[in-house]
Amino acid sequence: MKALEAALGSRDVVAVLRRDVDVRLVDISNSGCLLRTEKRLAEGTTGVLRLLYGGVEYVDDVRIMRCQPPTSGESCFRIGVEFLWTTHPGERSLRRVLAGLQPDALKSARLQAEGLG
């Protein structure tokens, strides 16, 4: 309890808001992805994009560059995200496995976004 009181009494307390948003991966390139989701996401928001494909989870940091509202007849926002080069592409990086992804990999993904309000 004393550790919590000390943290809350500190002047430099940092907090992170996190929200999981289910998205559909529509297209992917070397620089980013096009996603669809039912939730509006603010431009500039950063997050982690996770894609499960072939029993393997691929992960990359992303930033939302644009969020287009649904057009008539649609119910989903179109979200353009860019890959953030916060780390070197690892074995499970989306940036590294682009060539091997099949069209059926574009069916589902999950965006774990920080700082969403």
PyMOL commands that set and color helices and strands:
alter all, ss='L'
color gray80, all
select helices_A, chain A and resi 2-9+98-100+103-107
alter helices_A, ss='H'
color red, helices_A
select strands_A, chain A and resi 18-28+32-37+46-53+56-68+77-83+109-114
alter strands_A, ss='S'
color yellow, strands_A
deselect
rebuild
show_as cartoon
